[in-house]
Amino acid sequence: MSNSPSNDTFIPHLIPVPHWSRHHDWPPIGGLRSLIFNRHQNGFDKVVKKVGRRILIDEAAFFQWVAEQKEGSKKNVKS
């Protein structure tokens, strides 16, 4: 019996907010906290996972959110 997850099981990479800068240069912790604070207005609530009092960032959801923001800004540009 193996302890490793099967190929069809996706395990998200969750990063505690204080450790974000160990993995990524952008956004800085202050900017990340601002996104978290305004998460219900900016759609960042899809990225944030709360476990008790600890706030974790779903890394894959973060990059999906960034891609959606870029696409959204193109849609708002008038020709």
VEXLO-223527 format. One record per atom (N, C-alpha, C): residue number from 1; residue in one letter; atom name; x, y, z. Coordinates in steps of 0.05 Angstrom, whole numbers, padded with zeros to 5 digits, always signed. Example, Ala and Ser with C-alpha at 12.3 -4.5 7.8 and 13.67 -1.06 7.14 Angstrom:
// VEXLO-223527
DOKE:1:a:N:+00264:-00114:+00156
DOKE:1:a:CA:+00246:-00090:+00156
DOKE:1:a:C:+00264:-00066:+00156
DOKE:2:s:N:+00257:-00045:+00142
DOKE:2:s:CA:+00273:-00021:+00143
DOKE:2:s:C:+00258:+00001:+00157
***
This chain:
// VEXLO-223527
DOKE:1:m:N:+00017:-00024:+00000
DOKE:1:m:CA:+00000:+00000:+00000
DOKE:1:m:C:+00018:+00025:+00000
DOKE:2:s:N:+00011:+00043:-00017
DOKE:2:s:CA:+00028:+00067:-00020
DOKE:2:s:C:+00014:+00091:-00007
DOKE:3:n:N:+00030:+00109:+00005
DOKE:3:n:CA:+00020:+00133:+00017
DOKE:3:n:C:+00018:+00156:-00002
DOKE:4:s:N:+00028:+00153:-00026
DOKE:4:s:CA:+00027:+00174:-00046
DOKE:4:s:C:-00001:+00176:-00058
DOKE:5:p:N:-00010:+00201:-00065
DOKE:5:p:CA:-00036:+00204:-00077
DOKE:5:p:C:-00037:+00192:-00105
DOKE:6:s:N:-00061:+00183:-00113
DOKE:6:s:CA:-00064:+00172:-00140
DOKE:6:s:C:-00062:+00194:-00161
DOKE:7:n:N:-00058:+00187:-00185
DOKE:7:n:CA:-00054:+00207:-00207
DOKE:7:n:C:-00079:+00223:-00212
DOKE:8:d:N:-00103:+00213:-00205
DOKE:8:d:CA:-00128:+00228:-00210
DOKE:8:d:C:-00135:+00246:-00187
DOKE:9:t:N:-00120:+00247:-00166
DOKE:9:t:CA:-00125:+00264:-00143
DOKE:9:t:C:-00107:+00288:-00144
DOKE:10:f:N:-00120:+00312:-00144
DOKE:10:f:CA:-00105:+00337:-00144
DOKE:10:f:C:-00103:+00348:-00116
DOKE:11:i:N:-00079:+00353:-00107
DOKE:11:i:CA:-00074:+00364:-00081
DOKE:11:i:C:-00063:+00392:-00085
DOKE:12:p:N:-00079:+00413:-00078
DOKE:12:p:CA:-00070:+00440:-00082
DOKE:12:p:C:-00046:+00447:-00065
DOKE:13:h:N:-00029:+00464:-00075
DOKE:13:h:CA:-00006:+00474:-00060
DOKE:13:h:C:-00015:+00499:-00045
DOKE:14:l:N:-00019:+00496:-00019
DOKE:14:l:CA:-00028:+00518:-00002
DOKE:14:l:C:-00005:+00530:+00013
DOKE:15:i:N:-00002:+00557:+00010
DOKE:15:i:CA:+00020:+00571:+00022
DOKE:15:i:C:+00010:+00590:+00043
DOKE:16:p:N:+00020:+00588:+00068
DOKE:16:p:CA:+00013:+00607:+00088
DOKE:16:p:C:+00022:+00635:+00080
DOKE:17:v:N:+00005:+00655:+00086
DOKE:17:v:CA:+00011:+00683:+00077
DOKE:17:v:C:+00039:+00692:+00085
DOKE:18:p:N:+00048:+00687:+00110
DOKE:18:p:CA:+00075:+00697:+00117
DOKE:18:p:C:+00098:+00684:+00102
DOKE:19:h:N:+00092:+00660:+00089
DOKE:19:h:CA:+00113:+00646:+00074
DOKE:19:h:C:+00112:+00651:+00044
DOKE:20:w:N:+00092:+00667:+00035
DOKE:20:w:CA:+00089:+00672:+00007
DOKE:20:w:C:+00115:+00681:-00006
DOKE:21:s:N:+00130:+00699:+00006
DOKE:21:s:CA:+00154:+00710:-00006
DOKE:21:s:C:+00176:+00690:-00009
DOKE:22:r:N:+00174:+00667:+00005
DOKE:22:r:CA:+00194:+00645:+00002
DOKE:22:r:C:+00190:+00632:-00025
DOKE:23:h:N:+00166:+00633:-00036
DOKE:23:h:CA:+00159:+00619:-00061
DOKE:23:h:C:+00157:+00638:-00085
DOKE:24:h:N:+00149:+00663:-00080
DOKE:24:h:CA:+00144:+00682:-00102
DOKE:24:h:C:+00152:+00710:-00094
DOKE:25:d:N:+00163:+00725:-00113
DOKE:25:d:CA:+00171:+00753:-00108
DOKE:25:d:C:+00147:+00772:-00110
DOKE:26:w:N:+00127:+00765:-00124
DOKE:26:w:CA:+00104:+00782:-00128
DOKE:26:w:C:+00078:+00768:-00121
DOKE:27:p:N:+00059:+00780:-00109
DOKE:27:p:CA:+00060:+00807:-00097
DOKE:27:p:C:+00075:+00806:-00070
DOKE:28:p:N:+00085:+00829:-00061
DOKE:28:p:CA:+00097:+00829:-00034
DOKE:28:p:C:+00075:+00823:-00014
DOKE:29:i:N:+00084:+00816:+00010
DOKE:29:i:CA:+00065:+00809:+00032
DOKE:29:i:C:+00044:+00830:+00036
DOKE:30:g:N:+00052:+00856:+00037
DOKE:30:g:CA:+00033:+00878:+00041
DOKE:30:g:C:+00011:+00878:+00020
DOKE:31:g:N:+00019:+00874:-00006
DOKE:31:g:CA:+00000:+00874:-00028
DOKE:31:g:C:-00018:+00850:-00026
DOKE:32:l:N:-00007:+00827:-00018
DOKE:32:l:CA:-00023:+00803:-00014
DOKE:32:l:C:-00043:+00807:+00008
DOKE:33:r:N:-00035:+00819:+00029
DOKE:33:r:CA:-00054:+00824:+00052
DOKE:33:r:C:-00077:+00843:+00043
DOKE:34:s:N:-00070:+00862:+00026
DOKE:34:s:CA:-00091:+00880:+00015
DOKE:34:s:C:-00110:+00865:-00002
DOKE:35:l:N:-00101:+00847:-00019
DOKE:35:l:CA:-00118:+00831:-00035
DOKE:35:l:C:-00136:+00814:-00018
DOKE:36:i:N:-00125:+00803:+00004
DOKE:36:i:CA:-00141:+00786:+00022
DOKE:36:i:C:-00162:+00803:+00036
DOKE:37:f:N:-00155:+00826:+00046
DOKE:37:f:CA:-00173:+00844:+00060
DOKE:37:f:C:-00197:+00851:+00042
DOKE:38:n:N:-00193:+00855:+00017
DOKE:38:n:CA:-00214:+00863:-00002
DOKE:38:n:C:-00224:+00840:-00019
DOKE:39:r:N:-00220:+00815:-00010
DOKE:39:r:CA:-00225:+00791:-00026
DOKE:39:r:C:-00254:+00789:-00035
DOKE:40:h:N:-00273:+00799:-00020
DOKE:40:h:CA:-00301:+00796:-00028
DOKE:40:h:C:-00309:+00816:-00050
DOKE:41:q:N:-00293:+00837:-00053
DOKE:41:q:CA:-00298:+00856:-00075
DOKE:41:q:C:-00282:+00850:-00100
DOKE:42:n:N:-00259:+00838:-00097
DOKE:42:n:CA:-00241:+00834:-00120
DOKE:42:n:C:-00240:+00806:-00131
DOKE:43:g:N:-00256:+00788:-00119
DOKE:43:g:CA:-00257:+00760:-00129
DOKE:43:g:C:-00234:+00743:-00118
DOKE:44:f:N:-00218:+00754:-00100
DOKE:44:f:CA:-00195:+00739:-00089
DOKE:44:f:C:-00204:+00718:-00069
DOKE:45:d:N:-00229:+00718:-00062
DOKE:45:d:CA:-00239:+00698:-00043
DOKE:45:d:C:-00237:+00669:-00054
DOKE:46:k:N:-00234:+00666:-00081
DOKE:46:k:CA:-00230:+00640:-00093
DOKE:46:k:C:-00202:+00629:-00087
DOKE:47:v:N:-00184:+00647:-00080
DOKE:47:v:CA:-00156:+00640:-00076
DOKE:47:v:C:-00150:+00634:-00046
DOKE:48:v:N:-00165:+00647:-00029
DOKE:48:v:CA:-00160:+00645:+00000
DOKE:48:v:C:-00174:+00621:+00012
DOKE:49:k:N:-00159:+00606:+00028
DOKE:49:k:CA:-00170:+00583:+00043
DOKE:49:k:C:-00164:+00589:+00073
DOKE:50:k:N:-00185:+00588:+00089
DOKE:50:k:CA:-00181:+00592:+00118
DOKE:50:k:C:-00183:+00565:+00132
DOKE:51:v:N:-00163:+00560:+00150
DOKE:51:v:CA:-00163:+00537:+00167
DOKE:51:v:C:-00160:+00548:+00195
DOKE:52:g:N:-00182:+00548:+00210
DOKE:52:g:CA:-00181:+00561:+00236
DOKE:52:g:C:-00175:+00591:+00232
DOKE:53:r:N:-00154:+00601:+00245
DOKE:53:r:CA:-00146:+00629:+00242
DOKE:53:r:C:-00125:+00632:+00220
DOKE:54:r:N:-00115:+00611:+00210
DOKE:54:r:CA:-00093:+00612:+00190
DOKE:54:r:C:-00105:+00616:+00163
DOKE:55:i:N:-00092:+00634:+00148
DOKE:55:i:CA:-00101:+00640:+00120
DOKE:55:i:C:-00079:+00629:+00101
DOKE:56:l:N:-00089:+00613:+00083
DOKE:56:l:CA:-00071:+00600:+00063
DOKE:56:l:C:-00079:+00609:+00035
DOKE:57:i:N:-00059:+00610:+00018
DOKE:57:i:CA:-00064:+00618:-00010
DOKE:57:i:C:-00061:+00593:-00027
DOKE:58:d:N:-00082:+00587:-00043
DOKE:58:d:CA:-00081:+00565:-00062
DOKE:58:d:C:-00066:+00575:-00086
DOKE:59:e:N:-00042:+00565:-00090
DOKE:59:e:CA:-00023:+00575:-00110
DOKE:59:e:C:-00035:+00573:-00138
DOKE:60:a:N:-00047:+00551:-00145
DOKE:60:a:CA:-00058:+00548:-00172
DOKE:60:a:C:-00082:+00567:-00176
DOKE:61:a:N:-00098:+00570:-00156
DOKE:61:a:CA:-00121:+00589:-00157
DOKE:61:a:C:-00111:+00618:-00160
DOKE:62:f:N:-00088:+00624:-00147
DOKE:62:f:CA:-00077:+00651:-00149
DOKE:62:f:C:-00070:+00657:-00177
DOKE:63:f:N:-00055:+00639:-00191
DOKE:63:f:CA:-00047:+00645:-00218
DOKE:63:f:C:-00071:+00645:-00238
DOKE:64:q:N:-00091:+00629:-00232
DOKE:64:q:CA:-00116:+00630:-00247
DOKE:64:q:C:-00129:+00657:-00244
DOKE:65:w:N:-00130:+00667:-00219
DOKE:65:w:CA:-00142:+00694:-00213
DOKE:65:w:C:-00126:+00716:-00228
DOKE:66:v:N:-00100:+00714:-00228
DOKE:66:v:CA:-00083:+00733:-00242
DOKE:66:v:C:-00090:+00733:-00272
DOKE:67:a:N:-00092:+00709:-00284
DOKE:67:a:CA:-00099:+00707:-00312
DOKE:67:a:C:-00126:+00719:-00318
DOKE:68:e:N:-00145:+00715:-00300
DOKE:68:e:CA:-00172:+00727:-00304
DOKE:68:e:C:-00171:+00757:-00302
DOKE:69:q:N:-00154:+00768:-00285
DOKE:69:q:CA:-00152:+00797:-00282
DOKE:69:q:C:-00141:+00809:-00308
DOKE:70:k:N:-00122:+00796:-00320
DOKE:70:k:CA:-00110:+00806:-00345
DOKE:70:k:C:-00131:+00806:-00367
DOKE:71:e:N:-00146:+00784:-00369
DOKE:71:e:CA:-00167:+00781:-00389
DOKE:71:e:C:-00189:+00802:-00384
DOKE:72:g:N:-00196:+00806:-00359
DOKE:72:g:CA:-00217:+00825:-00352
DOKE:72:g:C:-00209:+00854:-00360
DOKE:73:s:N:-00183:+00861:-00357
DOKE:73:s:CA:-00175:+00888:-00364
DOKE:73:s:C:-00177:+00892:-00395
DOKE:74:k:N:-00172:+00872:-00411
DOKE:74:k:CA:-00175:+00874:-00440
DOKE:74:k:C:-00204:+00877:-00448
DOKE:75:k:N:-00222:+00865:-00433
DOKE:75:k:CA:-00251:+00867:-00440
DOKE:75:k:C:-00262:+00895:-00434
DOKE:76:n:N:-00249:+00909:-00415
DOKE:76:n:CA:-00259:+00935:-00407
DOKE:76:n:C:-00249:+00957:-00425
DOKE:77:v:N:-00230:+00951:-00443
DOKE:77:v:CA:-00218:+00972:-00460
DOKE:77:v:C:-00237:+00976:-00484
DOKE:78:k:N:-00244:+01002:-00488
DOKE:78:k:CA:-00262:+01009:-00510
DOKE:78:k:C:-00246:+01016:-00535
DOKE:79:s:N:-00254:+01008:-00558
DOKE:79:s:CA:-00240:+01014:-00583
DOKE:79:s:C:-00249:+01040:-00595
***
